[in-house]
Structure formats: C-alpha cells, structure tokens
Amino acid sequence: MLYRAARTRRTQPSGDAEQLLSRPYPSAGSVYELELYPVIRNVAGLSPGMYHYDSFDHSLRLVASADSTAVSQLIAPAAATLAGGAEPQALIVMAARCGRIMWTYEQLAYATILKDVGVLMQTIYLAATAMGIGACAQGYGDTSAFVAATGVDELQECSVGSMVIGSPARS
C-alpha cells in the first residue's frame, strides 16, 4: 500500500542543491514535505514497532520498539475510532519536515502542509480500497509521543496527521 500511495517515483534537480520529487499524490510545489511513520501492531511479515518509511528505497527502518511508552501513547487514541476500542493493526503517522516547504511558502506553510495531508490521506484511502484494506483517518494524535518515539526535534519535523490501517470491518 505504501508503494502505491507514497513512494518516490523520481527526482528532478531544481537549482541550489534542491530537488523536486514525484510521488503518486500531488504536493504543493512538488516539495513533498510529508514523511510516513507506520506504527505496526499486527501485520504479517513485520515485527511490531514504529518504523520510518523510506520512500526512495521503498523500505522500512525501525525507529522505536513496540513496548516503548511513546509507541503505546500513539496507539491509544487510535483505538477510540475502532469498534469496541480495539487497537489498530497499523497506524500511519504523517509528519511534516517543515523546512522543506517553508522556504517556498513562508506564511502559508502550515495551511499548505494540512492540504497536503488531506491529499495524501485521500490517496491512501484509494490505494487501500483498491487492495481490500480498511483505512480510517484520525482527527487527532499525540504530537509529544511522536517526538518521544522518533527523537526528532519538533521544530524540524512534527506529527500532522494519522490513519488507522487494517482489515476492513465485516458488514
């Protein structure tokens, strides 16, 4: 699903050592400031934990173990969306590398980031539906838990959205 929705298809030089990217979804100015962090609980072939999705190599890199407090804090609010408070099989946390977009959009950066989050969420919905996978966007998340789990400086990269991914509900 990540390959279909978020891989980097190609890069194009854009002066001053900058690159424009091409991914399966549109992004303001082809900047693609969003990074994906799948939090895995129960996915065949993957150990539980929090990963960073490398969209260039289409690979996952472990960021935090499943038993860390921060990862538990990321999963807990997502359970409120699911029937009976079940924990999600996977949660995709979207983070923005703000510096990538601020040099172009300055005062409009945050609004632009949120629009890009919506576009990426829609692309994930489309890919998940085509693959028979359930997806549900989250309206909230724990930004401090994201910082604790990843160890990133929240002024450099911050959590801006999330989606629950898993087996679709039986009807």
C-alpha positions as CSV (number, residue, x, y, z in Angstrom):
1,M,0.0,0.0,0.0
2,L,2.8,2.4,0.8
3,Y,4.4,1.7,-2.6
4,R,1.1,2.5,-4.3
5,A,0.4,5.7,-2.3
6,A,3.6,7.3,-1.2
7,R,6.8,6.0,-3.0
8,T,9.2,8.4,-4.6
9,R,9.0,7.7,-8.3
10,R,11.7,10.1,-9.4
11,T,13.6,13.3,-8.5
12,Q,14.4,16.3,-10.6
13,P,17.2,18.9,-9.8
14,S,15.8,22.3,-9.0
15,G,18.9,24.6,-8.5
16,D,20.7,25.4,-5.3
17,A,21.1,21.7,-4.5
18,E,17.3,21.3,-4.1
19,Q,15.3,18.5,-5.7
20,L,11.7,18.3,-6.8
21,L,10.2,14.9,-6.2
22,S,7.4,12.9,-7.9
23,R,5.2,10.7,-5.8
24,P,1.7,9.1,-6.6
25,Y,-0.1,12.1,-5.0
26,P,0.2,15.8,-5.8
27,S,2.0,18.1,-3.4
28,A,2.3,21.9,-3.3
29,G,5.3,22.9,-5.4
30,S,6.4,19.2,-5.7
31,V,8.1,19.7,-2.4
32,Y,6.7,16.6,-0.7
33,E,7.4,17.6,2.9
34,L,5.4,14.6,4.4
35,E,7.1,11.6,5.8
36,L,5.3,8.4,6.9
37,Y,5.9,6.5,10.2
38,P,4.0,3.2,10.3
39,V,3.3,2.0,13.8
40,I,2.8,-1.7,13.4
41,R,1.0,-3.9,15.9
42,N,-0.3,-6.9,13.9
43,V,0.9,-7.1,10.3
44,A,2.0,-10.3,8.7
45,G,5.8,-10.3,8.0
46,L,6.6,-7.2,10.2
47,S,7.7,-7.1,13.8
48,P,5.7,-4.8,16.0
49,G,7.2,-1.3,16.4
50,M,7.4,2.1,14.9
51,Y,9.1,2.5,11.5
52,H,10.1,5.3,9.1
53,Y,9.1,4.7,5.5
54,D,12.0,5.4,3.1
55,S,10.0,6.4,0.0
56,F,13.2,6.3,-2.2
57,D,14.2,2.7,-1.4
58,H,10.7,1.6,-0.5
59,S,11.9,0.2,2.8
60,L,11.0,0.5,6.5
61,R,13.6,1.4,9.2
62,L,12.8,0.6,12.8
63,V,12.5,3.8,14.9
64,A,11.1,2.6,18.2
65,S,10.2,-0.7,19.7
66,A,6.6,-1.8,20.2
67,D,7.0,-1.9,24.0
68,S,8.1,1.8,24.3
69,T,5.7,4.1,26.2
70,A,5.7,6.6,23.4
71,V,4.5,4.0,20.8
72,S,1.7,2.9,23.2
73,Q,0.7,6.6,23.6
74,L,0.5,6.8,19.8
75,I,-1.7,3.7,19.5
76,A,-4.1,4.5,22.4
77,P,-6.0,7.4,20.8
78,A,-6.4,5.5,17.5
79,A,-8.3,2.8,19.4
80,A,-11.1,5.3,20.1
81,T,-12.0,5.2,16.4
82,L,-12.4,1.4,16.2
83,A,-15.4,-0.6,17.3
84,G,-15.2,-1.7,21.0
85,G,-11.9,0.3,21.4
86,A,-9.9,-2.3,19.6
87,E,-6.3,-1.4,19.0
88,P,-5.4,-0.9,15.3
89,Q,-3.4,-3.4,13.3
90,A,-1.3,-0.5,12.0
91,L,-1.3,3.3,12.4
92,I,0.4,5.5,9.8
93,V,1.6,8.7,11.4
94,M,2.3,11.6,8.9
95,A,5.0,14.0,9.8
96,A,6.0,17.2,8.1
97,R,9.6,18.3,7.5
98,C,8.6,22.0,7.8
99,G,11.9,23.3,6.4
100,R,11.2,21.7,3.0
101,I,8.1,23.8,2.5
102,M,8.8,27.0,4.4
103,W,11.4,28.3,2.0
104,T,8.8,28.4,-0.7
105,Y,5.5,29.1,1.1
106,E,6.7,31.1,4.2
107,Q,3.5,32.3,6.0
108,L,1.3,29.8,4.1
109,A,3.4,26.8,5.1
110,Y,1.1,25.3,7.8
111,A,-2.0,25.6,5.8
112,T,-0.3,24.1,2.8
113,I,1.0,21.2,4.9
114,L,-2.5,20.4,6.1
115,K,-3.8,20.5,2.5
116,D,-1.1,18.1,1.5
117,V,-2.0,15.8,4.4
118,G,-5.6,15.7,3.1
119,V,-4.4,14.8,-0.4
120,L,-2.1,12.0,0.9
121,M,-5.0,10.7,3.1
122,Q,-7.2,10.5,0.1
123,T,-4.5,8.7,-1.9
124,I,-4.1,6.2,0.9
125,Y,-7.9,5.7,1.0
126,L,-7.9,5.0,-2.7
127,A,-5.0,2.6,-2.6
128,A,-6.3,0.8,0.5
129,T,-9.8,0.4,-1.1
130,A,-8.3,-1.0,-4.3
131,M,-6.3,-3.5,-2.2
132,G,-9.2,-4.5,0.1
133,I,-7.6,-2.9,3.1
134,G,-9.5,-0.9,5.7
135,A,-8.4,2.7,6.3
136,C,-9.7,5.4,8.6
137,A,-8.3,8.9,9.0
138,Q,-7.7,10.2,12.6
139,G,-8.7,13.7,13.7
140,Y,-6.2,13.9,16.4
141,G,-2.8,12.4,17.6
142,D,-0.3,12.7,20.3
143,T,2.5,15.0,19.0
144,S,4.6,14.7,22.1
145,A,4.5,10.9,21.8
146,F,5.7,11.2,18.2
147,V,8.6,13.3,19.3
148,A,9.4,10.9,22.1
149,A,9.3,7.9,19.8
150,T,11.3,9.3,17.0
151,G,13.7,11.5,18.9
152,V,13.3,14.3,16.3
153,D,13.3,18.0,17.0
154,E,9.7,19.0,16.7
155,L,10.7,22.3,15.1
156,Q,12.3,20.2,12.3
157,E,9.7,17.5,11.9
158,C,6.3,17.3,13.6
159,S,3.3,15.0,13.5
160,V,0.5,16.4,11.4
161,G,-1.9,13.5,10.7
162,S,-2.6,9.8,11.1
163,M,-4.6,7.0,9.7
164,V,-5.6,3.6,11.1
165,I,-4.9,0.8,8.6
166,G,-6.0,-2.8,8.8
167,S,-8.5,-5.5,7.8
168,P,-11.8,-4.0,6.8
169,A,-14.8,-4.2,9.1
170,R,-17.1,-7.1,8.5
171,S,-20.5,-5.9,7.3
